[in-house]
């Protein structure tokens, strides 16, 4: 008879979620050079863009210096002239061009002009008030525009970095812990039957389990597959998306596809989660563990011997 994964009480879930939330607050308040680095990198991009395009004086913007700006990797800064900033995909579709690659635009002046025409139509009038007046900015306007634009880009960059690093760091922590237990990482393969995928004392990362991707898949000692989703949430509201609308949905799919006797859907959590959402995820077949207490994950894995 296979060993069932642990089911936590409301009190246990509340205690662990409190610890995870406290760790999240501590990490967010920790002194970091990330903001300073991102700001100065963004500031440098906009200063270079302003120099290349004559402080965005409409009369100074030519196809040649636009091409040079893209060649210098300033396409992102150009997109952030818009209010609000426009994404690569949106800009390509709205401008009706095949590519925003600098080499392509440099050879296609018509496409380059179409791209900048879109940007110029949605350029932020609050940061760049001189554009509408078709004049050169004064020193105060230039400095204010550089400051605001650098902050806007840096904020987006650090938000993206935090999202990616949170998940990546958590996956790394889980994989390192499995290695300490003696498991070996193997290349990912598509798993469409229970006998495929990692074998005894093995795990793989980012692989398809059925038609749904799992962050980490471990072959338990009793031959079951344990699918581990690594979820980081920055708010109780966000936890619904991360846990109930994603990980728990995958859990129901994997149980239906492979059977409860063959697969153990689970999640390793970090950050801020609402206890009610945790209880609901458990009820839907998702086993819960915490990145601040991976020993409980190890205890369950050992119990499957």
C-alpha positions as CSV (number, residue, x, y, z in Angstrom):
1,X,0.0,0.0,0.0
2,X,1.5,3.4,-1.0
3,X,2.1,6.1,1.6
4,X,-0.3,9.1,1.3
5,X,1.3,12.5,1.3
6,X,0.6,14.6,4.4
7,X,-2.6,16.7,4.8
8,X,-2.1,19.7,7.0
9,X,-4.6,21.1,9.5
10,X,-5.8,24.7,9.3
11,X,-3.6,25.6,12.3
12,X,-0.5,24.1,10.6
13,X,-1.2,25.9,7.3
14,X,-1.7,29.1,9.2
15,X,1.6,28.7,11.1
16,X,3.6,28.0,7.9
17,X,1.9,30.7,5.9
18,X,2.8,33.2,8.7
19,X,6.5,32.1,8.6
20,X,6.6,32.4,4.8
21,X,5.0,35.8,4.8
22,X,7.5,37.0,7.4
23,X,10.4,35.8,5.3
24,X,8.9,37.5,2.2
25,X,8.7,40.8,4.1
26,X,12.3,40.4,5.3
27,X,13.6,39.7,1.8
28,X,11.7,42.7,0.3
29,X,13.2,45.0,3.0
30,X,16.7,43.7,2.8
31,X,19.3,46.1,1.5
32,X,20.0,45.5,-2.1
33,X,22.0,47.1,-4.9
34,X,19.5,46.0,-7.5
35,X,17.4,49.2,-7.6
36,X,20.5,51.4,-7.8
37,X,22.0,49.3,-10.6
38,X,18.8,49.2,-12.6
39,X,18.3,52.9,-12.3
40,X,21.7,53.8,-13.5
41,X,21.5,51.3,-16.4
42,X,18.2,52.8,-17.4
43,X,19.4,56.3,-17.0
44,X,22.4,55.5,-19.2
45,X,20.1,54.2,-21.9
46,X,17.9,57.3,-22.0
47,X,20.9,59.7,-21.9
48,X,22.4,57.9,-24.9
49,X,19.0,57.9,-26.7
50,X,18.6,61.7,-26.0
51,X,22.1,62.3,-27.3
52,X,21.5,60.2,-30.4
53,X,18.1,61.8,-31.2
54,X,19.0,65.4,-30.4
55,X,17.1,65.5,-27.0
56,X,14.0,64.3,-28.9
57,X,13.7,67.5,-30.8
58,X,11.4,66.5,-33.6
59,X,13.4,68.3,-36.2
60,X,16.6,66.4,-35.2
61,X,15.1,62.9,-35.5
62,X,16.1,61.4,-38.8
63,X,16.0,57.9,-40.3
64,X,19.7,57.7,-39.9
65,X,19.9,58.4,-36.2
66,X,16.9,56.3,-35.6
67,X,18.7,53.4,-37.2
68,X,21.8,54.1,-35.1
69,X,19.6,54.1,-32.0
70,X,18.3,50.7,-32.7
71,X,21.8,49.5,-33.7
72,X,23.0,50.6,-30.2
73,X,20.3,48.5,-28.5
74,X,18.1,51.4,-27.6
75,X,14.8,49.9,-28.9
76,X,13.6,49.3,-25.4
77,X,14.2,52.9,-24.4
78,X,12.3,54.0,-27.5
79,X,9.3,51.9,-26.5
80,X,9.4,53.5,-23.1
81,X,9.0,57.0,-24.6
82,X,5.3,56.0,-25.0
83,X,2.8,56.7,-22.3
84,X,2.2,54.0,-21.1
85,X,5.2,52.0,-22.5
86,X,4.4,49.8,-25.4
87,X,5.5,46.2,-25.6
88,X,7.7,44.7,-28.4
89,X,4.8,42.5,-29.6
90,X,2.3,45.4,-29.6
91,X,4.6,47.7,-31.4
92,X,5.4,45.2,-34.1
93,X,1.7,44.5,-34.7
94,X,0.5,48.1,-34.6
95,X,3.4,49.3,-36.8
96,X,2.6,46.3,-39.1
97,X,6.3,45.3,-39.5
98,X,7.7,41.8,-39.6
99,X,10.6,42.4,-37.2
100,X,12.0,44.9,-34.7
101,X,15.5,43.5,-35.0
102,X,18.0,46.3,-35.3
103,X,19.7,44.7,-38.4
104,X,16.3,44.4,-40.2
105,X,15.2,47.9,-39.4
106,X,18.6,49.4,-40.4
107,X,18.0,47.9,-43.9
108,X,14.4,48.9,-44.2
109,X,13.9,52.7,-43.7
110,X,10.1,52.4,-44.4
111,X,9.7,49.9,-41.6
112,X,11.8,52.0,-39.3
113,X,9.8,55.1,-39.9
114,X,6.5,53.1,-39.4
115,X,7.8,52.0,-36.0
116,X,8.8,55.5,-34.9
117,X,5.5,56.9,-36.2
118,X,3.7,54.7,-33.8
119,X,5.9,55.7,-30.9
120,X,5.6,59.4,-31.8
121,X,1.7,59.1,-31.8
122,X,1.6,57.7,-28.3
123,X,4.6,59.5,-26.8
124,X,4.1,60.6,-23.2
125,X,3.1,64.3,-23.2
126,X,3.8,64.6,-19.4
127,X,7.4,63.5,-19.6
128,X,8.1,65.2,-23.0
129,X,6.0,68.4,-23.2
130,X,8.3,69.9,-25.8
131,X,7.4,67.4,-28.4
132,X,3.9,68.8,-28.9
133,X,5.4,72.3,-29.1
134,X,7.9,71.1,-31.7
135,X,10.8,72.7,-29.9
136,X,14.0,71.8,-28.0
137,X,13.6,71.1,-24.3
138,X,15.1,73.3,-21.6
139,X,17.6,71.9,-19.1
140,X,14.9,71.4,-16.4
141,X,12.6,69.6,-18.8
142,X,15.4,67.3,-20.1
143,X,16.4,66.4,-16.6
144,X,12.9,65.7,-15.4
145,X,12.2,63.5,-18.5
146,X,15.4,61.5,-18.0
147,X,14.7,61.0,-14.3
148,X,11.1,59.9,-14.9
149,X,11.9,57.6,-17.8
150,X,14.8,55.9,-15.9
151,X,12.6,55.3,-12.9
152,X,9.8,53.9,-15.1
153,X,12.1,51.4,-16.9
154,X,14.1,50.5,-13.7
155,X,10.8,49.7,-11.9
156,X,9.7,47.4,-14.6
157,X,13.1,45.7,-14.8
158,X,13.2,45.0,-11.0
159,X,9.6,43.8,-10.9
160,X,10.4,41.3,-13.7
161,X,13.7,40.3,-12.0
162,X,11.9,39.6,-8.7
163,X,9.3,37.5,-10.4
164,X,11.8,35.4,-12.3
165,X,14.4,35.2,-9.5
166,X,11.8,34.1,-7.0
167,X,10.7,31.1,-9.0
168,X,14.2,30.3,-10.3
169,X,15.7,30.5,-6.8
170,X,12.9,28.3,-5.4
171,X,13.4,25.7,-8.1
172,X,17.1,25.7,-7.5
173,X,16.5,25.3,-3.8
174,X,14.3,22.3,-4.4
175,X,16.7,20.7,-6.8
176,X,19.7,21.2,-4.5
177,X,17.7,19.6,-1.6
178,X,16.8,16.6,-3.8
179,X,20.5,16.2,-4.6
180,X,21.3,16.2,-0.8
181,X,18.9,13.4,-0.5
182,X,20.9,11.4,-3.1
183,X,18.8,12.1,-6.2
184,X,20.4,12.8,-9.5
185,X,19.1,15.2,-12.1
186,X,18.5,13.8,-15.6
187,X,17.5,15.5,-18.8
188,X,13.7,16.2,-19.2
189,X,11.6,14.1,-21.4
190,X,7.9,14.1,-22.3
191,X,6.2,11.8,-19.8
192,X,3.0,10.3,-21.3
193,X,3.0,7.0,-19.3
194,X,4.0,6.4,-15.7
195,X,7.0,4.3,-16.6
196,X,8.7,7.2,-18.5
197,X,10.6,10.0,-17.1
198,X,13.1,9.9,-14.2
199,X,13.9,6.5,-12.8
200,X,14.9,5.3,-9.3
201,X,16.8,8.1,-7.4
202,X,16.3,10.5,-10.3
203,X,14.5,13.8,-11.0
204,X,14.1,16.1,-13.9
205,X,13.0,19.7,-14.3
206,X,10.7,21.6,-16.6
207,X,9.2,18.6,-18.4
208,X,5.8,17.7,-19.8
209,X,3.8,15.4,-17.6
210,X,0.9,14.5,-19.9
211,X,0.1,17.8,-21.5
212,X,1.0,20.0,-18.5
213,X,4.5,21.1,-17.7
214,X,5.8,20.4,-14.2
215,X,8.6,22.4,-12.6
216,X,10.3,19.3,-11.0
217,X,9.3,15.6,-11.4
218,X,10.8,13.1,-8.9
219,X,10.6,9.3,-9.0
220,X,9.6,8.2,-5.5
221,X,11.0,5.1,-3.9
222,X,7.7,3.2,-4.5
223,X,7.9,4.1,-8.2
224,X,5.2,6.8,-8.2
225,X,6.0,10.1,-9.8
226,X,5.9,13.2,-7.7
227,X,5.2,16.4,-9.7
228,X,6.4,19.5,-7.8
229,X,5.2,23.0,-8.7
230,X,7.4,25.9,-7.3
231,X,5.1,28.8,-6.4
232,X,6.0,32.2,-5.1
233,X,3.3,34.7,-4.3
234,X,3.6,38.3,-3.3
235,X,0.0,38.8,-2.0
236,X,-3.0,36.8,-0.8
237,X,-4.8,37.8,-4.0
238,X,-1.9,36.6,-6.1
239,X,-1.9,33.3,-4.3
240,X,-5.3,32.4,-5.9
241,X,-3.7,32.7,-9.4
242,X,-0.5,30.9,-8.4
243,X,-2.0,28.1,-6.3
244,X,-5.7,27.5,-7.1
245,X,-5.8,28.6,-10.8
246,X,-2.6,27.0,-11.8
247,X,-1.0,24.3,-9.5
248,X,-4.4,22.9,-8.2
249,X,-5.7,22.7,-11.8
250,X,-2.6,20.8,-12.8
251,X,-3.1,18.5,-9.8
252,X,-6.6,17.6,-10.9
253,X,-5.4,17.0,-14.5
254,X,-2.5,14.7,-13.4
255,X,-4.7,12.7,-11.1
256,X,-7.3,12.2,-13.8
257,X,-4.6,11.4,-16.4
258,X,-2.4,9.0,-14.4
259,X,-4.5,8.0,-11.3
260,X,-4.0,8.9,-7.7
261,X,-2.0,5.6,-7.2
262,X,0.6,6.7,-9.7
263,X,1.2,10.4,-9.3
264,X,1.6,12.7,-6.3
265,X,0.9,16.4,-7.4
266,X,2.5,18.8,-5.0
267,X,3.7,22.4,-4.6
268,X,6.6,24.0,-2.7
269,X,5.5,27.4,-1.6
270,X,7.1,30.7,-0.7
271,X,5.7,34.1,0.0
272,X,2.2,35.2,0.9
273,X,-0.7,32.8,0.8
274,X,-4.2,32.9,2.2
275,X,-5.0,30.0,4.4
276,X,-8.4,29.4,2.8
277,X,-6.7,29.1,-0.6
278,X,-4.3,26.6,0.9
279,X,-7.1,24.5,2.3
280,X,-8.9,24.6,-1.1
281,X,-5.8,23.5,-3.0
282,X,-5.4,20.5,-0.6
283,X,-9.0,19.5,-1.1
284,X,-8.3,19.3,-4.9
285,X,-5.5,16.8,-4.5
286,X,-2.4,19.1,-4.2
287,X,0.1,18.2,-1.5
288,X,1.7,21.3,0.1
289,X,5.2,21.9,1.3
290,X,7.2,25.1,2.1
291,X,10.6,26.2,0.9
292,X,11.4,27.3,4.5
293,X,10.9,23.7,5.7
294,X,11.9,21.3,3.0
295,X,12.6,18.7,5.7
296,X,8.9,17.8,5.6
297,X,9.3,17.1,1.9
298,X,12.3,14.9,2.7
299,X,10.3,13.1,5.3
300,X,7.5,12.2,2.9
301,X,9.9,11.1,0.2
302,X,11.7,8.9,2.7
303,X,8.4,7.4,3.8
304,X,7.8,6.0,0.3
305,X,10.7,3.5,0.7
